[in-house]
Amino acid sequence: MFKEYNMNQLVLPLDLEVKLHKNDLAFHVHHLVESIPHEALEPFLRNEGCPAYHPRMMLKIILCAYTQSVFSGRKMEALLQDSLRMMWLAQGYEPSYRTINRFRVHPEVKELIRQCFVQFRCQLVQEKLIDQEAIFIDGTKIEANANKFTFVWKKSIENYHKSLIEKSNQLYDELIEKEIIPEIERENVEQLSSDELAQVVQKVEDVISEYDKEIEASSDAAERKTLRSERKFPKQVRKQVLNLLIRKQNYQRDFEIFGTRNSYSKTDPDATFMRMKDDYMKNGQLKAGYNLQVATEGQYTLAYSLFSNPTDTRTLIPFLDQIEQNYFELPKHIVADAGYGSEQNYDDILSNRKREALITYGMYQKEQKKKYKQNEFNPDNWQYDKENDTYTCPNQQRLVFKNHSVRTDKSGFTREFKLYECENCTGCPFRSSCTKAKEGTNRKLMVNEKWEQQKEYVRAKLSEEKTSSIYRQRKIDVEPVFGFLKANLRFNRFSVRGQKKVENEMGFALMAVNIRKFAVSR
């Protein structure tokens, strides 16, 4: 005996919602997108043409697909035909993969994604899943959708450009010397600009045209032969100068794309070549990618941003600015690892934002070791006389203050140092262990008082029970998010190109991770 099975019988219910589990991901996606204010959808309104799919519906099906580790537009289109979740969220509509792909890279979608993060955080606060006491910041590299062999290096372009300047100046001087063209007005004596090279090309072409007219007008064979011989050099020079002009324009375009970066990819010019942790060949290979920065609490991503520079140090201040401007007010504690520890970052958080920085610095772990504390050649362990402003070295020689020094880094941040010099290092038995300076040169010591005060502040904060417990939570809060993203969701590489499009896709992926975690915790 078998249970009734008839393909020709109408089966109820027709509402697909009944088929979904009570805590299904589709319901969480639906409630999140429905919480977005209607004002955020107004930029999508059009009064002409065919009515568009509702942006809420499009946002729901893309978010739902990302929660299932589906990042391809064609696969999303296929899911709309056989997935109960997708069919219910789309309510019978079946947008094509072209429509899906156009929507997810639309510039206005960025605001919808931002609203998703804002509303999701409000939901977490409402259900008391986060306490808003601290945010945990960290970064990871995501590979760009670009060929790894399409690199352009700034240093190479600078060398090529320098060679081009020398060749163009040499050619120009040769043309002037042979009186082929008259001198032109130059903005810069050191190099010819693109406009000036274009003028040279035009003047050489004018000379060639004059030769052509003379050759055509002449009936004397010997004279025509002489004119052709004289025309030969200007024609060769025209080809060379034209080539230099094209190269000059290409190099200028390259410098505009570089900005402050040292490299870019021809496939995705917004991507920068950086070292990835998944180096299978173990040869330190560089790949085009983006530096993803996230701010988390309770293992939920509350804010994110993408940067082109591979190091985390210079991303902290602009990332905090974006959080305050687009997402939420910063909590009392800002927690990050030693990669973010710098004088500029500490100064910004403590002085400008009036928050507590629970961020270690590069030498923090090493300073805690017994070997470091007992090393008598370490300047941190030398005796300091505050009254006379002197240090005493292991050989009982005094290091006296000499002068102040100011250094400015690439970002324009200035650091002030005090320079100390030993009174006499001649015949010191510890010289080889104390300094690498040449014989006859005294040991010098540079001290940044502000940096030392900031390090003391960090050490004091991390020795307190409450703040140290918050800092210890960093590893179990922000690091798992990257594991959820790369290992569980299997999002390791972007499928779109360009900074703005990549930011949209990253938002979908991170929100998908949030929804999956939120659904499991219910």
C-alpha positions in Angstrom: 0.0 0.0 0.0 1.3 3.5 -1.0 0.4 7.0 0.0 -1.7 8.9 -2.5 0.4 10.3 -5.3 -1.2 12.0 -8.3 0.6 14.5 -10.5 -2.8 15.7 -12.0 -4.3 16.6 -8.7 -4.2 20.3 -7.5 -2.3 20.4 -4.2 -2.9 23.0 -1.5 -1.7 25.3 0.0 -0.7 27.6 -2.9 1.0 30.1 -0.5 4.7 29.3 -0.4 5.1 30.9 3.0 3.4 28.0 4.6 6.2 25.7 3.3 8.9 27.7 5.0 10.1 26.9 8.5 9.2 29.4 11.3 12.8 30.6 11.7 13.8 30.5 8.0 16.4 32.8 6.6 13.8 34.2 4.2 11.8 35.7 7.1 14.8 37.5 8.5 15.7 38.9 5.1 12.1 40.0 4.6 11.8 41.7 8.0 15.2 43.5 7.6 14.5 44.9 4.2 10.9 45.9 5.2 12.4 48.0 8.0 14.2 50.3 5.6 12.5 53.7 5.4 10.5 54.5 2.3 12.6 57.6 1.7 15.6 55.5 0.9 13.7 54.0 -2.1 12.7 57.3 -3.7 15.8 57.6 -6.0 14.6 54.4 -7.7 11.2 55.9 -8.7 10.8 56.5 -12.5 7.8 58.1 -14.1 8.5 57.0 -17.6 9.2 53.7 -19.3 8.2 50.2 -18.2 7.6 49.9 -14.5 10.7 48.6 -12.7 10.9 45.7 -10.2 10.4 46.9 -6.7 13.8 47.6 -5.1 12.7 45.9 -1.9 12.1 42.7 -3.8 15.4 42.9 -5.7 17.3 43.6 -2.4 15.6 40.6 -0.8 16.4 38.1 -3.5 20.1 39.2 -3.7 20.5 39.1 0.1 18.9 35.6 0.2 21.1 34.3 -2.6 24.2 35.6 -0.8 23.2 33.8 2.4 23.2 30.6 0.3 26.8 31.4 -1.0 25.4 32.1 -4.4 27.2 35.2 -5.9 26.5 34.6 -9.7 23.6 36.5 -11.4 22.8 33.5 -13.5 22.6 31.2 -10.5 20.4 33.7 -8.7 18.1 33.6 -11.8 18.0 29.8 -11.6 17.2 29.9 -7.8 14.1 32.0 -8.6 12.7 29.0 -10.4 13.4 26.2 -8.0 14.0 27.7 -4.5 11.0 28.1 -2.2 12.7 31.0 -0.4 13.5 32.9 -3.5 10.1 32.3 -5.1 8.3 33.5 -2.0 10.5 36.6 -1.6 10.1 37.4 -5.4 6.3 36.7 -5.2 6.3 35.0 -8.6 8.5 37.5 -10.4 11.5 36.1 -12.3 14.0 39.0 -13.1 16.7 38.0 -15.5 20.4 37.8 -14.5 21.1 41.0 -16.3 18.5 42.8 -14.2 19.9 41.3 -11.0 23.5 42.3 -12.0 22.5 45.8 -12.9 20.7 46.3 -9.7 23.4 45.1 -7.3 26.0 47.5 -8.8 23.6 50.4 -9.0 25.1 53.5 -7.2 21.9 54.1 -5.2 22.0 50.5 -3.8 24.8 51.6 -1.5 22.3 53.7 0.5 20.0 50.7 0.8 22.9 48.6 2.1 23.8 51.3 4.6 20.2 51.4 5.8 20.3 47.6 6.2 23.3 47.9 8.5 21.7 50.7 10.5 18.4 48.9 10.9 20.1 45.6 11.7 22.1 47.3 14.5 18.9 48.9 15.9 17.4 45.4 16.0 20.4 44.0 17.9 20.2 46.8 20.4 16.4 46.2 20.8 16.9 42.6 21.5 19.9 43.3 23.8 22.4 41.2 21.7 25.0 44.0 21.9 25.7 46.4 24.8 27.2 49.3 22.8 30.2 49.5 25.1 32.9 48.8 22.6 33.6 48.2 18.9 36.2 45.8 17.6 38.1 46.8 14.5 40.2 44.6 12.2 41.0 44.1 8.5 41.5 41.4 6.0 42.4 41.3 2.3 39.9 40.2 -0.3 41.1 39.3 -3.8 39.8 41.5 -6.6 38.3 40.2 -9.8 41.5 40.9 -11.8 44.2 39.0 -13.5 47.3 38.7 -11.3 49.6 39.5 -14.2 48.1 42.8 -15.1 50.1 44.8 -12.7 51.4 48.4 -13.2 54.1 49.6 -10.7 54.5 53.2 -9.8 58.3 53.0 -9.6 58.6 51.6 -13.1 56.4 54.3 -14.5 58.5 56.9 -12.8 61.6 55.5 -14.3 60.1 55.3 -17.8 58.8 58.9 -17.4 62.2 60.1 -16.4 63.7 58.4 -19.5 61.0 60.0 -21.7 61.8 63.5 -20.3 65.5 63.1 -21.2 64.7 61.8 -24.8 62.1 64.6 -25.4 64.5 67.3 -24.3 67.3 65.8 -26.4 65.1 65.7 -29.5 63.8 69.3 -28.9 67.3 70.6 -28.5 68.3 68.9 -31.7 65.4 70.4 -33.6 66.3 73.9 -32.4 70.0 73.4 -33.1 69.3 72.3 -36.7 66.8 75.2 -37.0 64.0 72.9 -38.1 61.5 74.6 -35.8 61.6 77.8 -33.8 61.7 77.8 -30.0 58.4 77.6 -28.2 57.3 79.1 -24.9 57.8 76.5 -22.1 56.2 76.4 -18.7 59.0 74.3 -17.3 62.6 74.3 -18.5 63.2 70.8 -17.1 60.6 69.0 -19.1 58.1 69.4 -22.0 54.4 69.1 -21.2 51.9 67.2 -23.3 50.6 70.4 -24.9 54.2 71.5 -25.7 55.0 68.1 -27.3 51.8 68.5 -29.3 53.0 71.9 -30.5 56.4 70.4 -31.5 54.6 67.7 -33.5 52.4 70.3 -35.2 55.5 72.5 -36.1 57.4 69.5 -37.5 54.3 68.5 -39.6 54.2 72.1 -40.9 57.9 71.8 -41.9 57.2 68.5 -43.6 54.2 70.0 -45.5 56.4 72.8 -46.7 58.9 70.3 -48.1 56.1 68.3 -49.7 54.9 71.5 -51.5 58.4 72.4 -52.7 59.0 68.9 -54.0 55.7 68.9 -55.8 56.4 72.4 -57.3 60.0 71.5 -58.4 60.6 70.1 -61.8 64.4 69.6 -61.3 65.2 66.0 -60.4 68.4 66.9 -58.5 66.6 69.5 -56.5 63.7 67.1 -55.7 66.2 64.5 -54.5 67.9 67.1 -52.3 64.6 68.2 -50.8 63.6 64.5 -50.1 66.9 64.0 -48.3 66.3 67.1 -46.2 62.7 66.0 -45.4 63.9 62.6 -44.2 65.1 63.8 -40.7 61.9 65.8 -39.9 59.8 62.8 -40.8 61.8 60.5 -38.5 61.6 63.1 -35.7 57.8 63.5 -36.2 57.3 59.7 -35.6 59.5 59.8 -32.5 57.9 62.9 -31.0 54.4 61.5 -31.7 55.4 58.3 -29.9 56.8 60.4 -26.9 53.5 62.3 -26.8 51.4 59.2 -26.6 53.6 57.7 -23.9 53.6 61.0 -22.0 49.8 61.0 -22.0 49.7 57.3 -20.9 52.1 58.0 -18.0 50.0 61.0 -16.9 46.9 58.8 -16.9 48.8 56.1 -14.9 49.9 58.7 -12.3 46.2 59.9 -11.9 45.1 56.3 -11.3 47.9 55.6 -8.8 47.1 58.5 -6.5 48.9 57.7 -3.3 49.2 54.0 -4.2 52.3 52.1 -5.5 50.5 49.8 -8.0 47.2 49.1 -9.7 45.7 46.4 -12.0 44.9 47.0 -15.6 41.8 44.8 -15.3 40.5 46.6 -12.2 42.3 50.0 -11.8 40.8 50.6 -8.3 42.5 47.4 -7.0 46.0 47.5 -5.5 48.5 44.6 -5.5 49.1 43.4 -1.9 50.2 40.2 -0.2 47.5 37.7 0.6 47.7 35.2 3.5 46.6 32.3 1.2 50.0 32.2 -0.5 49.9 28.6 -1.9 53.2 28.9 -3.7 54.9 30.3 -0.5 56.8 32.8 -2.6 55.2 36.0 -1.4 53.2 36.5 -4.5 51.2 39.7 -4.8 47.6 39.8 -5.9 45.2 42.6 -6.8 42.9 43.1 -3.9 41.1 45.4 -1.5 41.7 46.0 2.2 38.4 45.3 4.0 38.0 47.0 7.4 35.1 46.0 9.7 33.7 47.1 13.0 32.0 44.4 15.0 30.3 43.7 18.3 28.9 40.3 19.4 30.4 38.8 16.2 28.1 41.0 14.1 29.4 43.4 11.5 28.1 46.8 12.3 30.1 48.9 9.7 32.5 48.2 6.9 34.7 50.0 4.4 37.2 49.2 1.7 40.6 50.8 1.2 43.3 50.5 -1.4 46.3 50.7 0.9 47.5 47.3 2.2 48.5 48.4 5.7 45.9 48.9 8.5 47.6 51.8 10.3 46.4 54.5 7.9 42.9 53.1 7.5 41.7 53.6 11.1 41.1 57.4 11.1 39.1 57.5 7.8 37.2 54.4 8.9 36.2 55.9 12.2 35.1 59.1 10.3 32.9 56.9 8.0 31.4 55.1 11.0 30.4 58.4 12.7 29.1 59.9 9.4 27.2 56.9 8.0 26.4 54.3 10.7 26.4 55.2 14.4 28.0 57.2 17.2 31.3 55.7 18.4 31.1 53.9 21.8 33.4 54.5 24.7 36.0 51.9 23.8 37.7 51.4 20.5 39.5 48.1 20.3 42.0 47.0 17.7 45.3 45.0 17.4 48.9 46.2 17.2 48.6 46.9 13.5 46.6 50.1 14.3 49.0 51.3 17.0 50.5 54.6 16.0 51.0 58.1 17.5 48.6 59.6 15.0 45.9 57.1 15.7 46.2 57.4 19.5 46.2 61.2 19.2 43.0 61.1 17.0 41.1 58.8 19.3 42.2 60.3 22.7 42.3 64.0 21.8 39.8 64.5 18.9 37.2 61.9 19.6 37.5 61.7 23.4 37.3 57.9 23.4 39.4 55.2 25.1 41.8 53.5 22.7 42.4 49.8 23.6 44.9 49.3 20.9 48.3 47.7 21.5 51.5 48.8 19.6 54.2 46.9 17.8 56.5 46.2 20.8 53.8 45.7 23.4 54.1 41.9 23.6 57.9 41.9 23.5 58.0 44.5 26.3 56.1 42.1 28.6 58.9 39.5 28.4 61.5 39.0 31.1 64.4 39.1 28.6 63.3 42.5 27.3 63.0 44.0 30.8 66.4 42.7 32.0 68.3 43.8 28.8 70.7 46.5 30.2 71.4 47.7 26.6 67.8 48.5 26.0 67.3 52.3 26.4 63.9 51.8 28.0 65.8 50.2 30.9 68.3 53.0 31.3 68.1 55.3 34.3 66.6 58.7 33.6 67.4 61.9 35.6 64.3 64.1 35.2 65.9 67.1 36.9 69.0 67.2 34.6 67.2 65.6 31.6 69.9 62.9 31.2 70.1 59.2 30.7 72.8 56.9 32.1 74.1 54.0 29.9 75.4 50.6 31.2 79.0 52.1 31.3 77.7 54.8 33.6 78.2 57.5 31.0 75.6 60.3 30.7 73.6 60.9 27.6 72.8 64.7 27.6 70.1 66.5 25.6 71.4 68.1 22.4 68.4 69.4 20.4 64.8 68.9 19.2 64.0 67.2 15.9 60.8 67.2 13.9 59.9 64.6 11.3 56.9 64.6 8.9 55.6 61.4 7.4 53.9 60.9 4.0 50.5 61.6 5.4 51.7 65.0 6.7 51.7 64.0 10.4 54.5 65.6 12.4 56.4 63.9 15.3 58.6 65.7 17.7 61.8 64.0 19.1 64.4 64.9 21.6 68.0 64.0 20.7 70.4 62.8 23.3 74.1 62.0 22.9 76.6 60.2 25.1 79.4 62.4 26.5 82.1 59.9 25.7 82.0 56.5 24.1 85.8 56.2 23.6 87.1 52.9 24.9 83.7 51.6 26.0 83.9 47.8 26.6 80.2 47.5 25.7 80.4 49.4 22.4 79.7 46.4 20.2 76.6 45.4 22.2 75.3 49.0 22.7 75.6 50.6 19.2 76.4 50.0 15.6 77.9 53.5 15.1 81.4 53.8 13.7 84.4 54.1 16.0 84.8 57.7 17.1 81.1 58.4 17.1 79.1 58.7 20.3 75.9 56.8 21.0 72.8 58.8 20.2 69.3 58.3 21.5 66.0 59.8 20.0 63.1 60.0 22.4 59.5 60.8 21.4 57.9 62.0 24.7 54.4 62.0 23.3 54.7 58.5 22.0 56.1 57.3 25.3 53.2 58.8 27.2 50.7 57.1 24.8 52.4 53.7 25.3 52.2 54.3 29.1 48.5 55.0 28.7 48.0 51.8 26.8 49.9 49.7 29.3 47.9 51.3 32.2 44.6 50.6 30.5 45.4 47.0 29.6 46.5 46.4 33.2 43.0 47.3 34.5 40.7 44.4 34.9 37.7 45.8 33.1 39.5 47.2 30.0 41.8 44.2 29.8 38.8 41.9 29.7 37.3 44.0 26.8 40.6 43.8 24.9 40.8 40.0 25.4 37.4 39.8 23.8 38.8 41.2 20.5 40.0 37.8 19.2 36.7 36.0 19.8 34.7 38.9 18.4 36.1 40.3 15.2 38.3 37.3 14.0 35.4 34.9 13.7 33.6 37.3 11.3 36.4 36.7 8.7 36.1 33.0 9.3 32.3 33.1 8.7 32.9 35.2 5.6 35.7 33.2 3.9 35.2 29.7 5.2 31.5 29.3 5.8 30.1 31.7 3.2 33.0 30.9 0.8 33.4 34.5 -0.2 37.1 34.9 -1.1 37.0 36.8 -4.3 34.9 39.7 -5.8 32.8 39.0 -8.9 32.6 42.7 -9.9 35.2 45.4 -10.7 35.5 49.0 -9.5 35.6 50.5 -6.0 31.9 51.5 -5.9 30.6 48.1 -7.3 32.9 46.2 -5.0 31.6 48.1 -2.0 28.1 47.1 -2.8 29.0 43.4 -3.2 31.0 43.5 0.1 27.9 44.9 1.9 25.7 42.1 0.6 28.2 39.5 1.7 28.7 40.9 5.2 25.0 41.4 5.7 24.4 37.8 4.6 26.9 36.6 7.3 25.0 38.7 9.9 21.6 37.2 8.9 22.9 33.7 9.0 24.4 34.2 12.5 21.2 36.0 13.7 19.0 33.2 12.4 21.0 30.5 14.2 21.0 32.4 17.5 17.1 32.6 17.5 
